[in-house]
Amino acid sequence: MGVLVVAYNAATTLRATLDRIPAAFRDRLDHVLVCDDASADETYEVGLEYASGSTLPLTVIKHVANLRYGGNQKFGYRWAIEEGLDIVVLLHGDGQYAPEVMEEIVKPLLTGEADVVMGSRMMERGSALKGGMPLYKFVGNRILTRFQNAMTGSSLSEWHSGYRAYRTDALRDVPFADYSDDFDFDTEIILGMLSSGKRIVEVPIPTYYGDEICYVNGMSYARDVAIDVMRHRARRMGFGLAEGGVDTEAYEVKHSPHSSHGQLLSWLAGMPSSSVLDVGCSDGHFAGLIRSMGHHVVGVDLVKHDGIGERVDGFIEADLNQGLPPETGSGFDVIVAGDVLEHVIDPDALMADITSRLSDHGAILVSVPNFGHWYPRIRTATGTFDYDQRGPLDRGHVRFFTRRSFERLIVNAGLRVVERRTVGSPIDVLERGGSPLVGRLARAASAVDRVAVRARPTLFGYQFLYKLERD
């Protein structure tokens, strides 16, 4: 276990801050790293002098150039990972966050309850103001925290505490090197942890405001934080540049009746009990919904996710780029290919293979993203085309379709369109934020989007859905 002390012009406070680390806790520390971010004062020299007479396992470094608050943390987290630490605690060299409660900060990590622990000055009512937090900072903190919770669906009491502790294996799972070097790094890393499904626990900490110098521009910080969370939300909806590599997480089931999953399920609900092949079944949660309607479901996908055997009647692990393996069988009454064909190199070959596994009077249910949607059009027209984490420009997509190009594929496969539907952008995802106001705005925007889809499906349609039969 280690402590990362980020310090900038902290010559007058660093010694007292290190002294305040409890004696009993010192014995549990393997490393303490003081990162002087190219201070203009004698922070580095004070740190060296302290290290020479201290029992702390202390290393003091000084960056040649100022890395800024976020960049300084990035350096420290890379150090913690390279040193093989299990836990790293972030401590500020100005003494604003109490080292005395470090034991409480790391406890949820040691007991396995959390991947991230945040010290919160807001958990105990009134303690922040009593501790000297200026009223304007208190109000700004509360407003921003409420906004961030609404946009992310979390329920943190404070997003803006710099007192944190992380499991280093959680740090490895987020691309923190890509985050901001500025003060909004603290927000971006929490967004990354939320996206990765990490467990975040808060513990109350005392509030202390002394004569330390604040280097944060409040208005710029608020703007950056707001942009970060809105960008995060847009990425979760399928808009905006990806946060990392190809998204390997299982596809989330979209329960809205206006979503692609909702529409596919409505088709299946109107069919008698059938044998169903779910091509690209992911973790099987969607297949489980099909099965609950009384259908017999076999799933095929590249990865066998945990628990899939409980959701399907049979599972076959296969690379769909190589086609459906012989053990898949044939004669299926219904074959579902939801958001699959855009992920394979040769969708014509896979569609032909799917058709060959269909019974004489069976149906194929397909959904594909629309590259003609306004968002990819704008990105292409403005020269800002790039891949996203999900949505029409998902990093995992190797083929793109418009309505015309996909219907040409249908004809080439010897199929005919029985019914065609179009769904709009997943604006309803915003309703998961937990804020009634955000929910109302999302429902209103979704209703407007559906009207636009009906008027111009090729421009506003987010996905095309087809019910197909042999021609």
RODO-2510 file (C-alpha; in nm, 4 decimals, decimal comma):
residues 471
     n   res          X          Y          Z
     1     m     0,0000     0,0000     0,0000
     2     g     0,1266     0,3460    -0,0862
     3     v     0,0491     0,7164    -0,0640
     4     l     0,0834     0,9608    -0,3511
     5     v     0,1358     1,3163    -0,2271
     6     v     0,0750     1,5703    -0,5024
     7     a     0,2462     1,8978    -0,4141
     8     y     0,2831     2,2366    -0,5760
     9     n     0,4317     2,5330    -0,3910
    10     a     0,3680     2,3465    -0,0665
    11     a     0,6931     2,4289     0,1153
    12     t     0,5093     2,5776     0,4138
    13     t     0,2600     2,2893     0,4541
    14     l     0,4298     1,9702     0,3358
    15     r     0,6157     1,8881     0,6582
    16     a     0,3039     1,9310     0,8744
    17     t     0,0956     1,7255     0,6292
    18     l     0,3378     1,4324     0,6433
    19     d     0,3604     1,4602     1,0223
    20     r    -0,0167     1,4138     1,0425
    21     i    -0,0066     1,0645     0,8905
    22     p    -0,0982     0,8459     1,1924
    23     a     0,1900     0,6511     1,3460
    24     a    -0,0044     0,3236     1,3374
    25     f    -0,0801     0,3730     0,9678
    26     r     0,2816     0,4515     0,8793
    27     d     0,3829     0,0973     0,9686
    28     r     0,1448    -0,0386     0,7025
    29     l     0,2869     0,1707     0,4195
    30     d     0,5297     0,0282     0,1663
    31     h     0,5907     0,3528    -0,0215
    32     v     0,5155     0,7241     0,0034
    33     l     0,5882     0,9314    -0,3056
    34     v     0,5957     1,3112    -0,2915
    35     c     0,5562     1,4515    -0,6431
    36     d     0,6681     1,8140    -0,6534
    37     d     0,5138     1,9518    -0,9713
    38     a     0,7969     2,1923    -1,0604
    39     s     0,7202     2,4239    -0,7705
    40     a     0,8582     2,7763    -0,7631
    41     d     0,9321     2,7474    -0,3901
    42     e     1,1382     2,4997    -0,1843
    43     t     0,8823     2,2166    -0,1732
    44     y     1,1368     1,9671    -0,3074
    45     e     1,4084     2,0679    -0,0613
    46     v     1,1640     2,0514     0,2314
    47     g     1,0637     1,7028     0,1194
    48     l     1,4242     1,5845     0,0966
    49     e     1,5045     1,7235     0,4403
    50     y     1,1987     1,5517     0,5854
    51     a     1,2901     1,2200     0,4213
    52     s     1,6402     1,2279     0,5714
    53     g     1,5045     1,2242     0,9253
    54     s     1,1825     1,0285     0,8874
    55     t     1,0881     0,6644     0,9302
    56     l     0,8392     0,6949     0,6429
    57     p     0,9387     0,4936     0,3321
    58     l     0,9551     0,8272     0,1539
    59     t     1,0671     0,9133    -0,1991
    60     v     1,0698     1,2759    -0,3119
    61     i     1,0887     1,3777    -0,6770
    62     k     1,0582     1,7062    -0,8649
    63     h     0,9253     1,7262    -1,2184
    64     v     1,1413     1,9279    -1,4564
    65     a     0,8280     2,0835    -1,6100
    66     n     0,4875     2,1425    -1,4546
    67     l     0,2603     1,8492    -1,5398
    68     r    -0,0422     2,0182    -1,3823
    69     y    -0,2761     1,8594    -1,1316
    70     g    -0,4039     1,5771    -1,3516
    71     g    -0,0669     1,5083    -1,5090
    72     n     0,0939     1,4843    -1,1658
    73     q    -0,1604     1,2220    -1,0632
    74     k    -0,1044     1,0248    -1,3826
    75     f     0,2675     1,0076    -1,3052
    76     g     0,1925     0,8888    -0,9525
    77     y    -0,0558     0,6202    -1,0571
    78     r     0,1875     0,4809    -1,3120
    79     w     0,4445     0,4707    -1,0324
    80     a     0,2017     0,2846    -0,8026
    81     i     0,1298     0,0256    -1,0712
    82     e     0,4976    -0,0207    -1,1565
    83     e     0,5842    -0,0620    -0,7869
    84     g     0,3290    -0,3432    -0,7605
    85     l     0,1169    -0,1675    -0,4977
    86     d    -0,2339    -0,2977    -0,4316
    87     i    -0,3699     0,0348    -0,3055
    88     v    -0,2685     0,3964    -0,3566
    89     v    -0,4040     0,6891    -0,1552
    90     l    -0,4107     1,0383    -0,3050
    91     l    -0,3081     1,3062    -0,0538
    92     h    -0,2631     1,6787    -0,1156
    93     g     0,0554     1,8390     0,0107
    94     d    -0,1246     2,1551     0,1232
    95     g    -0,2889     1,9735     0,4155
    96     q    -0,6462     2,0499     0,3066
    97     y    -0,7432     1,6822     0,3394
    98     a    -0,6909     1,5184     0,6759
    99     p    -0,4218     1,2458     0,6808
   100     e    -0,5595     1,1480     1,0244
   101     v    -0,8540     0,9640     0,8607
   102     m    -0,6471     0,7684     0,6112
   103     e    -0,7318     0,4454     0,7923
   104     e    -1,1027     0,5036     0,7251
   105     i    -1,0298     0,5914     0,3619
   106     v    -0,8601     0,2604     0,2833
   107     k    -1,0812     0,0353     0,4951
   108     p    -1,3460    -0,0369     0,2239
   109     l    -1,0644    -0,1332    -0,0114
   110     l    -0,9040    -0,3686     0,2387
   111     t    -1,2358    -0,5391     0,3145
   112     g    -1,3146    -0,5851    -0,0544
   113     e    -1,6198    -0,3577    -0,0473
   114     a    -1,4887    -0,1079    -0,3011
   115     d    -1,2537    -0,0451    -0,5912
   116     v    -1,2494     0,3299    -0,5283
   117     v    -1,3040     0,5244    -0,2060
   118     m    -1,3825     0,8946    -0,2038
   119     g    -1,3619     1,1126     0,1035
   120     s    -1,6723     1,3309     0,1180
   121     r    -1,7082     1,6600     0,3008
   122     m    -2,0808     1,6615     0,2276
   123     m    -2,1929     1,3376     0,3927
   124     e    -2,2339     1,4978     0,7346
   125     r    -2,4830     1,7804     0,7098
   126     g    -2,3362     2,1232     0,7824
   127     s    -1,9808     2,0021     0,8418
   128     a    -1,8394     2,1549     0,5226
   129     l    -1,9464     2,5095     0,6132
   130     k    -1,8406     2,4626     0,9743
   131     g    -1,4991     2,3546     0,8495
   132     g    -1,4529     2,6827     0,6672
   133     m    -1,5604     2,5966     0,3141
   134     p    -1,6559     2,9297     0,1514
   135     l    -2,0260     2,9590     0,0794
   136     y    -1,9765     3,0101    -0,2948
   137     k    -1,7682     2,6906    -0,3132
   138     f    -2,0260     2,5001    -0,1108
   139     v    -2,3093     2,6094    -0,3403
   140     g    -2,1064     2,5405    -0,6547
   141     n    -2,0071     2,1986    -0,5216
   142     r    -2,3681     2,1037    -0,4539
   143     i    -2,4955     2,2279    -0,7909
   144     l    -2,2236     2,0524    -0,9898
   145     t    -2,2571     1,7303    -0,7896
   146     r    -2,6316     1,7225    -0,8446
   147     f    -2,5833     1,7803    -1,2177
   148     q    -2,3190     1,5083    -1,2406
   149     n    -2,5373     1,2595    -1,0550
   150     a    -2,8293     1,3387    -1,2852
   151     m    -2,6187     1,2875    -1,5967
   152     t    -2,4480     0,9676    -1,4817
   153     g    -2,7173     0,7989    -1,2735
   154     s    -2,4910     0,7919    -0,9685
   155     s    -2,5706     0,9155    -0,6185
   156     l    -2,2434     1,0497    -0,4839
   157     s    -2,2678     1,3119    -0,2111
   158     e    -1,9621     1,4913    -0,3529
   159     w    -1,7764     1,4666    -0,6833
   160     h    -1,5200     1,7346    -0,5989
   161     s    -1,3164     1,5923    -0,3174
   162     g    -0,9492     1,5375    -0,3903
   163     y    -0,9143     1,2767    -0,1157
   164     r    -0,9328     0,9380    -0,2843
   165     a    -0,7935     0,5869    -0,2670
   166     y    -0,7832     0,3396    -0,5537
   167     r    -0,7122    -0,0258    -0,6033
   168     t    -0,4360    -0,0335    -0,8627
   169     d    -0,6095    -0,3128    -1,0548
   170     a    -0,9024    -0,0712    -1,0981
   171     l    -0,6604     0,1937    -1,2256
   172     r    -0,5277    -0,0547    -1,4814
   173     d    -0,8791    -0,0992    -1,6175
   174     v    -0,9340     0,2668    -1,7071
   175     p    -0,7376     0,4703    -1,9658
   176     f    -0,6376     0,7400    -1,7152
   177     a    -0,3412     0,8390    -1,9314
   178     d    -0,5914     0,9787    -2,1830
   179     y    -0,7688     1,1987    -1,9295
   180     s    -0,7252     1,5707    -1,8717
   181     d    -0,4059     1,7080    -1,7187
   182     d    -0,6106     1,9782    -1,5493
   183     f    -0,8265     1,9795    -1,2358
   184     d    -1,1165     1,7997    -1,4077
   185     f    -0,8986     1,4866    -1,4110
   186     d    -1,0718     1,3973    -1,0824
   187     t    -1,4072     1,3948    -1,2626
   188     e    -1,2826     1,2055    -1,5671
   189     i    -1,1311     0,9234    -1,3644
   190     i    -1,4569     0,8737    -1,1744
   191     l    -1,6460     0,8672    -1,5046
   192     g    -1,4007     0,6036    -1,6223
   193     m    -1,4556     0,3985    -1,3077
   194     l    -1,8340     0,4207    -1,3516
   195     s    -1,8049     0,3111    -1,7161
   196     s    -1,5931     0,0144    -1,6072
   197     g    -1,8476    -0,0915    -1,3453
   198     k    -1,6152    -0,0269    -1,0510
   199     r    -1,7569    -0,0025    -0,6990
   200     i    -1,7260     0,3460    -0,5521
   201     v    -1,7744     0,3993    -0,1801
   202     e    -1,7770     0,7309     0,0043
   203     v    -1,6621     0,7910     0,3611
   204     p    -1,7088     1,1154     0,5562
   205     i    -1,4028     1,3335     0,6065
   206     p    -1,3547     1,6586     0,7998
   207     t    -1,3383     1,9857     0,6120
   208     y    -1,0352     2,2084     0,6582
   209     y    -0,9678     2,5387     0,4843
   210     g    -0,6534     2,7211     0,5925
   211     d    -0,4356     2,9799     0,4222
   212     e    -0,3399     2,7544     0,1313
   213     i    -0,3478     2,9083    -0,2145
   214     c    -0,6203     2,7809    -0,4465
   215     y    -0,5036     2,7418    -0,8069
   216     v    -0,8443     2,6393    -0,9423
   217     n    -1,0339     2,8809    -1,1667
   218     g    -1,3880     2,8056    -1,0526
   219     m    -1,5680     2,9023    -1,3724
   220     s    -1,3262     2,7171    -1,5997
   221     y    -1,3416     2,4140    -1,3719
   222     a    -1,7233     2,4105    -1,3737
   223     r    -1,7252     2,4396    -1,7523
   224     d    -1,4744     2,1541    -1,7958
   225     v    -1,6604     1,9281    -1,5539
   226     a    -1,9945     1,9945    -1,7246
   227     i    -1,8427     1,9185    -2,0646
   228     d    -1,6860     1,5979    -1,9293
   229     v    -2,0110     1,4551    -1,7944
   230     m    -2,2133     1,5569    -2,1009
   231     r    -1,9518     1,3993    -2,3260
   232     h    -1,9631     1,0863    -2,1095
   233     r    -2,3414     1,0732    -2,1416
   234     a    -2,3258     1,1247    -2,5161
   235     r    -2,0751     0,8403    -2,5469
   236     r    -2,3052     0,6096    -2,3545
   237     m    -2,5743     0,6971    -2,6110
   238     g    -2,3394     0,6293    -2,9032
   239     f    -2,2249     0,9827    -2,9856
   240     g    -1,8713     1,1164    -2,9516
   241     l    -1,5217     0,9749    -2,9682
   242     a    -1,4522     0,6474    -2,7945
   243     e    -1,2903     0,6427    -2,4504
   244     g    -1,0624     0,3535    -2,5301
   245     g    -1,0444     0,0478    -2,7503
   246     v    -1,3202    -0,1731    -2,8805
   247     d    -1,5971    -0,2101    -2,6259
   248     t    -1,5771    -0,5727    -2,5087
   249     e    -1,8604    -0,5476    -2,2607
   250     a    -2,1773    -0,7478    -2,3197
   251     y    -2,4456    -0,5586    -2,5065
   252     e    -2,6978    -0,3998    -2,2747
   253     v    -3,0595    -0,5007    -2,3307
   254     k    -3,2694    -0,1992    -2,4280
   255     h    -3,6092    -0,2450    -2,2678
   256     s    -3,7831     0,0573    -2,4195
   257     p    -4,0625    -0,0411    -2,6621
   258     h    -3,9169     0,2193    -2,8989
   259     s    -3,5730     0,0534    -2,9043
   260     s    -3,4464    -0,2113    -3,1468
   261     h    -3,4712    -0,4793    -2,8784
   262     g    -3,8233    -0,3700    -2,7902
   263     q    -3,9304    -0,3927    -3,1534
   264     l    -3,7676    -0,7333    -3,2098
   265     l    -3,9375    -0,8674    -2,8969
   266     s    -4,2747    -0,7366    -3,0185
   267     w    -4,2343    -0,9435    -3,3362
   268     l    -4,1401    -1,2536    -3,1347
   269     a    -4,4284    -1,2028    -2,8922
   270     g    -4,6726    -1,2426    -3,1796
   271     m    -4,5301    -1,5773    -3,2891
   272     p    -4,6218    -1,9253    -3,1600
   273     s    -4,3590    -2,1200    -2,9666
   274     s    -4,0698    -2,1669    -3,2056
   275     s    -3,7117    -2,2813    -3,2350
   276     v    -3,5024    -1,9631    -3,2336
   277     l    -3,1370    -1,9093    -3,3241
   278     d    -2,9914    -1,5903    -3,1713
   279     v    -2,6862    -1,5038    -3,3803
   280     g    -2,4501    -1,2821    -3,1808
   281     c    -2,6318    -1,3453    -2,8531
   282     s    -2,3744    -1,1652    -2,6344
   283     d    -2,4364    -1,2514    -2,2659
   284     g    -2,7773    -1,4048    -2,3420
   285     h    -2,9952    -1,1556    -2,1552
   286     f    -3,1911    -1,0727    -2,4706
   287     a    -3,2113    -1,4445    -2,5556
   288     g    -3,3446    -1,5026    -2,2044
   289     l    -3,6326    -1,2646    -2,2747
   290     i    -3,7103    -1,4595    -2,5932
   291     r    -3,6993    -1,7839    -2,3980
   292     s    -3,9400    -1,6465    -2,1375
   293     m    -4,1997    -1,6162    -2,4172
   294     g    -4,1945    -1,9930    -2,4577
   295     h    -3,9440    -2,0191    -2,7435
   296     h    -3,6552    -2,2670    -2,7555
   297     v    -3,3406    -2,0580    -2,7976
   298     v    -2,9919    -2,1486    -2,9173
   299     g    -2,7276    -1,8756    -2,8977
   300     v    -2,4090    -1,8276    -3,0991
   301     d    -2,1296    -1,5814    -3,0202
   302     l    -1,7539    -1,5388    -3,0083
   303     v    -1,7315    -1,5180    -2,6276
   304     k    -1,9061    -1,7373    -2,3732
   305     h    -2,0108    -1,4892    -2,1062
   306     d    -2,0678    -1,5934    -1,7472
   307     g    -2,4183    -1,7232    -1,6800
   308     i    -2,5223    -1,7592    -2,0421
   309     g    -2,6032    -2,1274    -1,9927
   310     e    -2,8840    -2,0248    -1,7585
   311     r    -3,0441    -1,7995    -2,0224
   312     v    -3,0387    -2,0150    -2,3363
   313     d    -3,1254    -2,3756    -2,4163
   314     g    -2,8015    -2,4203    -2,6048
   315     f    -2,4872    -2,2188    -2,6730
   316     i    -2,2247    -2,2459    -2,9468
   317     e    -1,8978    -2,0559    -2,9270
   318     a    -1,7930    -1,9454    -3,2749
   319     d    -1,6295    -1,6657    -3,4734
   320     l    -1,9068    -1,5405    -3,7010
   321     n    -1,6461    -1,4195    -3,9492
   322     q    -1,5969    -1,7897    -4,0201
   323     g    -1,9702    -1,8479    -4,0576
   324     l    -2,2021    -2,0612    -3,8459
   325     p    -2,0407    -2,3924    -3,7460
   326     p    -2,2062    -2,7224    -3,8496
   327     e    -2,3173    -2,7989    -3,4919
   328     t    -2,5476    -2,4976    -3,5044
   329     g    -2,7967    -2,7097    -3,6928
   330     s    -3,0701    -2,5927    -3,9287
   331     g    -3,4458    -2,5755    -3,9721
   332     f    -3,4967    -2,2886    -3,7276
   333     d    -3,8380    -2,1225    -3,7256
   334     v    -3,6865    -1,7856    -3,6362
   335     i    -3,3327    -1,6534    -3,6638
   336     v    -3,2459    -1,3269    -3,4876
   337     a    -2,9457    -1,1238    -3,6003
   338     g    -2,9635    -0,8111    -3,3894
   339     d    -2,6766    -0,5665    -3,4483
   340     v    -2,4516    -0,8398    -3,5859
   341     l    -2,3967    -0,8031    -3,9592
   342     e    -2,2063    -0,4746    -3,9225
   343     h    -1,9491    -0,6548    -3,7061
   344     v    -1,8407    -0,9146    -3,9649
   345     i    -1,6068    -0,8744    -4,2598
   346     d    -1,8398    -1,0405    -4,5114
   347     p    -2,2035    -0,9771    -4,4109
   348     d    -2,3304    -1,1166    -4,7440
   349     a    -2,1711    -1,4535    -4,6677
   350     l    -2,3071    -1,4595    -4,3129
   351     m    -2,6566    -1,3664    -4,4314
   352     a    -2,6436    -1,6463    -4,6888
   353     d    -2,5336    -1,8856    -4,4149
   354     i    -2,8158    -1,7678    -4,1864
   355     t    -3,0688    -1,8160    -4,4673
   356     s    -2,9480    -2,1722    -4,5209
   357     r    -3,0275    -2,2537    -4,1545
   358     l    -3,3866    -2,1301    -4,1833
   359     s    -3,6881    -2,3580    -4,2143
   360     d    -3,8928    -2,3300    -4,5347
   361     h    -4,1475    -2,0967    -4,3786
   362     g    -3,9231    -1,9398    -4,1162
   363     a    -3,8481    -1,5727    -4,0520
   364     i    -3,5254    -1,3783    -4,0045
   365     l    -3,5357    -1,0756    -3,7738
   366     v    -3,2527    -0,8297    -3,8335
   367     s    -3,1443    -0,4927    -3,6969
   368     v    -2,8620    -0,2802    -3,8368
   369     p    -2,7420     0,0746    -3,7603
   370     n    -2,8096     0,3422    -4,0202
   371     f    -2,4968     0,5103    -4,1533
   372     g    -2,7244     0,7632    -4,3222
   373     h    -2,8342     0,8929    -3,9802
   374     w    -2,7706     1,2661    -3,9350
   375     y    -2,4894     1,2106    -3,6877
   376     p    -2,2545     1,0046    -3,9141
   377     r    -2,3482     1,2376    -4,2020
   378     i    -2,2355     1,5448    -4,0077
   379     r    -1,9182     1,3745    -3,8842
   380     t    -1,8307     1,2769    -4,2413
   381     a    -1,9270     1,6076    -4,4038
   382     t    -1,7259     1,8139    -4,1530
   383     g    -1,4197     1,5935    -4,1813
   384     t    -1,4443     1,4776    -3,8178
   385     f    -1,5276     1,1133    -3,8934
   386     d    -1,3917     0,8746    -3,6339
   387     y    -1,5082     0,5704    -3,4419
   388     d    -1,7107     0,5826    -3,1204
   389     q    -1,7476     0,3438    -2,8284
   390     r    -2,0937     0,2416    -2,9494
   391     g    -2,3710     0,3544    -3,1827
   392     p    -2,3574     0,3768    -3,5652
   393     l    -1,9825     0,4467    -3,5524
   394     d    -1,9010     0,1719    -3,3012
   395     r    -1,5296     0,0823    -3,3081
   396     g    -1,6309    -0,2803    -3,3591
   397     h    -1,8161    -0,2086    -3,6849
   398     v    -1,6306    -0,3176    -3,9953
   399     r    -1,9179    -0,2568    -4,2392
   400     f    -2,1620     0,0332    -4,2684
   401     f    -2,5127     0,0252    -4,4142
   402     t    -2,7666     0,2682    -4,5473
   403     r    -3,1220     0,1511    -4,6083
   404     r    -3,0559     0,1115    -4,9792
   405     s    -2,7312    -0,0853    -4,9397
   406     f    -2,8780    -0,3192    -4,6798
   407     e    -3,1893    -0,3913    -4,8836
   408     r    -2,9616    -0,4804    -5,1731
   409     l    -2,7949    -0,7351    -4,9417
   410     i    -3,1394    -0,8750    -4,8579
   411     v    -3,2209    -0,9308    -5,2248
   412     n    -2,8817    -1,0913    -5,2894
   413     a    -2,9511    -1,3396    -5,0069
   414     g    -3,2731    -1,4517    -5,1760
   415     l    -3,4952    -1,2913    -4,9128
   416     r    -3,7893    -1,0548    -4,9213
   417     v    -3,9013    -0,7902    -4,6753
   418     v    -4,2185    -0,8834    -4,4884
   419     e    -4,2069    -0,5802    -4,2602
   420     r    -3,9667    -0,2928    -4,2081
   421     r    -3,9412    -0,0687    -3,9010
   422     t    -3,7171     0,2214    -3,8026
   423     v    -3,6173     0,3289    -3,4521
   424     g    -3,4747     0,6644    -3,3469
   425     s    -3,1801     0,7696    -3,1354
   426     p    -3,1599     0,6147    -2,7849
   427     i    -3,2482     0,9416    -2,6135
   428     d    -3,4457     0,7521    -2,3497
   429     v    -3,1081     0,6452    -2,2036
   430     l    -3,1010     0,9884    -2,0414
   431     e    -3,3935     0,8861    -1,8207
   432     r    -3,1586     0,6593    -1,6256
   433     g    -2,9993     0,9637    -1,4666
   434     g    -3,2385     0,9579    -1,1728
   435     s    -3,3365     1,3239    -1,2093
   436     p    -3,7086     1,3862    -1,2770
   437     l    -3,6244     1,6964    -1,4803
   438     v    -3,3753     1,5087    -1,6978
   439     g    -3,6325     1,2307    -1,7387
   440     r    -3,9012     1,4709    -1,8557
   441     l    -3,6658     1,6402    -2,0994
   442     a    -3,5520     1,3017    -2,2328
   443     r    -3,9086     1,1833    -2,2902
   444     a    -3,9959     1,5066    -2,4706
   445     a    -3,6840     1,4876    -2,6899
   446     s    -3,7524     1,1208    -2,7634
   447     a    -4,1073     1,2025    -2,8750
   448     v    -3,9783     1,4728    -3,1086
   449     d    -3,7170     1,2328    -3,2454
   450     r    -3,9832     0,9697    -3,3210
   451     v    -4,1821     1,2259    -3,5189
   452     a    -3,8692     1,3111    -3,7179
   453     v    -3,8037     0,9396    -3,7801
   454     r    -4,1505     0,8954    -3,9263
   455     a    -4,1012     1,1984    -4,1495
   456     r    -3,7470     1,1160    -4,2717
   457     p    -3,6457     0,7621    -4,1690
   458     t    -3,3273     0,7599    -4,3756
   459     l    -3,2043     1,0798    -4,2075
   460     f    -3,3301     1,0415    -3,8509
   461     g    -3,3507     0,6622    -3,8255
   462     y    -3,0875     0,5282    -3,5856
   463     q    -3,1470     0,1612    -3,6725
   464     f    -3,3384    -0,0288    -3,9396
   465     l    -3,5237    -0,3472    -3,8474
   466     y    -3,6475    -0,6103    -4,0909
   467     k    -3,8664    -0,9153    -4,0787
   468     l    -3,7546    -1,1326    -4,3688
   469     e    -3,8641    -1,4518    -4,5380
   470     r    -3,7354    -1,6532    -4,8307
   471     d    -3,8310    -1,4897    -5,1570
***
